[in-house]
Amino acid sequence: MIKAIALDDEPLALGIIEKFCQKLDYIKLEKVFTKPNEAELYLEKNQIDLVFLDIQMPSKSGIEFFKIIPSTCKVIFTTAFADYAVEGFNLNAADYLLKPFSFDRFKTAIDRVKEYYDLLKSDPNHEDNYLNVRADYSLHRIKLNDILYFEGFDDYVKIITIHMKPIVARLTMKSLQDKLPNNQFVRVHRSYIIPLSKIDQVKNKLILIGEKEIPIGGAYETDFTKYFEKEK
């Protein structure tokens, strides 16, 4: 059973979420809130699996509220403004529902959360093995072991993997780095993050991953050397 709460400054929107949750036997909507401070107090005292979170609220935005939600809790953003979609997915939300949403679309989002918890129950380390990114209007789940390197371009990152074609996601290198396990990936240049396990050779200030030559930036050389020597 998925235990959920909902936060939205519009009672009508909360009513729709309540109605839709009642149609599914694997989610229980514990409580709804119109005020962020009340939802925050509830989260401090109760263990919740999922938060339905409106983005545009008068006292505190959903983006701000997201930062206080425990990392073990999944979030589905709900909003009437499509412009917030990219920002929501950059925060690694489970899904994004654009109001007004249908029951079928709602169920798809809940099923995605259910699948996550089912996998987590069968394999506690499952989520640590994947990177979730939004690109080309789709949510991509990429195996960390398949990643060859990341290349940054302003606010976009190109993800090069073994089996898939390159994926270009709207994401900063800093926010990407925060998503990755720091014992497996290291930033070696302003524009590159690499997995230590995929390094074939280090020659002067170049890293070879297959035929790709990746420069080591001066500002990152010390950290890379520390990680590389530790992993050898």
N, C-alpha and C positions, 0 to 999 in steps of 0.2 A: 504493500500500500504506500503510495506517494503522499506524504504529508505536506500540504501547501498553505500559503497565505497569499493574499492579494492586496496591493497598495495602489490606489487610484483616487484622485480627488473628485471623480465623477461617480456618484452612487449608481447611476444607470449602467455604467461600464462594469462595475463590480457585480451588479445583478446578473449581467450576461455571463460573466465568468462563473458565478455560483450555479446558474442554470445549466451550463455546459458541464461543469464538474459533476453534477448530480446524475448525468447520463452515463458516467464512466465508473465502473466498480473498482478501479485500481488507483483512484486518486481521492483524497479526502481534503476538502478545503476547510482548514481548521478555523480560520478567522479572516475577516476583511477589514481594511483600514482606509480611511481618507486622510489621515494625518501621519506623516513620516515619523515623527517622534514616538508615536504610540506603537507603530510597527517595529521601530528600533528596539524599544523596551521589550516587546514580545520576543524578538529574535534573541535577545540577551538571556532570556529565561527558558526558551523552548527550542528543541531540536527540530528543524524544518528541512525538508528535502528540496522544496521548490518555492520560488517567489515569482508571482506575476507582478510585474513592475511597470507602471506608467512612467514615461520619460519626462513629459512636461507637466510639472506641478508647481504651484505658486510658491510654497515655502522652501522646497528643496527638490532639485531635479532628480530624476531617476538615475542619471549618470553619477551624481554625487552619492545617492543612497547606495548604489551598487558597491561602492568602495567599503562599506561597513558590513556587507553581507558575508558571512563565513564562506571560505573558499570551498567547503564541502557541500555547499548548497547551490543548486542550479537556478538560473534566472531565465524567465521568458519575458522579454520586453513587450509592452502593449502601448501603442500610441497611434494617433491619427496623422502623424507627420512622417512621411516616407524618408525625408532627409536625414532622420536619425538612424536609419537602418545600418549604414556602414559603421557608424560609431558604436552602435550596440554590438555588432559582431566583432569589432576590434577588441571589445572587452570580453570576448569569448563567452557571450551569452548562449544559452542552449537553443534559442530561437527568437524570432521577432514577429509579432502579430500586428499587422496594420489594420486599424479599425476602419470600418466595421468588418470583422472577420466571421467566417461561417463556422458551423460546428465541425465540418470536415477538416478545415484548416486548423482549428483548435486541437482536434484529436491528433492530427499529424504531429503537432508540436509536443503534445503530451506523450505520444508514443515514442518520440525521440528521447525524451527524458527517461521513460520507462526502460527503453533499451539500454541506456547508459547504466542505470542502477542494476538491471539484470546482469549485465556484463561485469559490473563491479563486484557483484555478489559472487559470481562464479570465478572471477579472477581479480583479486584486490589490486593487482599491479597493472590492470588493463589500461586504465586511462593514462598512466605514465608512459605508455608505449606509443601514443599518438599525439599529433598536433592537429587541432581544428582551426581551419581558416576559411574565411568567406571570400569567394572570388567568382566572377562570371555568373552572378546571381545564384550561386550554389554554395552549400557548406561542404567543404572537403575535409575528410579525415585521412591524414597522411601518416603512415608508419614512420616513426623516427628513424628506424633502421634503414629505410629506403632513401633518406635524404642525403644528397651529395654535398650541396652547399646552398647558401642563401646569398643573393646579390641585391643590394639596395639601390634604389633610384628615387631620391627625394622622399615622398611619402608612400612609395610603393616598394614591394619586395618581390623579386623573382625567386621561385622555389624550384630547384633542380633536383630531380629524384632519379632513381634507377629505372623504374618501370613506367612512370607517367610522363606525359608531355609537360613542359614547364608551366607552372601556375603563377600568375601575377596577381598579388593581393594588395589592396590598399592598407598598408601597415608600415609603421616606422620600424627602423632597426632596433630602437630601444624597447618598444613594446613587444616586438618579436623575441628579443633576448630574455625578457621577463617571463615569457611563456615556456622557454626551453630549459631542460635540466642542465644546470651549470657544470655538472661533472662530465657531461657528454659533448657539449657544444661550447665553442669559444669564439669570440669576435677577434679577428686578426687584422681587420682593416676597417676604415670608415664604411666601406661598402660590402664587406663580406663577413659572414658567420659560417663556420664549418664544424662538422662532426669530427672529433678527434679520431674516431675509429676508421674514417675513410681516407686518412692521409696515406699516400703511397710513398712520398719522399719530400724531404725538406732540403732545399738547395739554395745556399746564400739566403736571400730574403724572399724566396718563392716557395710556395707549397704546391705540390703536385697531387691532384686528385684525378686519377685517370690521365687524360690528356689536358686537363684544365690547369692552367698556371694561375695561382692566386697570390697576390702580393701581400707581404706582411707590413703593415703600417708602423711607422716609428712609435706612435703612441700606444700600440698594442703589443709590441715586441716582447716586453718584459713579461706580461701576463701570459702570452702564448708560450714562451720558453718554459715558464713555471708549470703550466698545464701539460705541455708536451713531454717534458722530462719526467713528470710524475706518472704519465701514462705508459711510458716506454717499458 
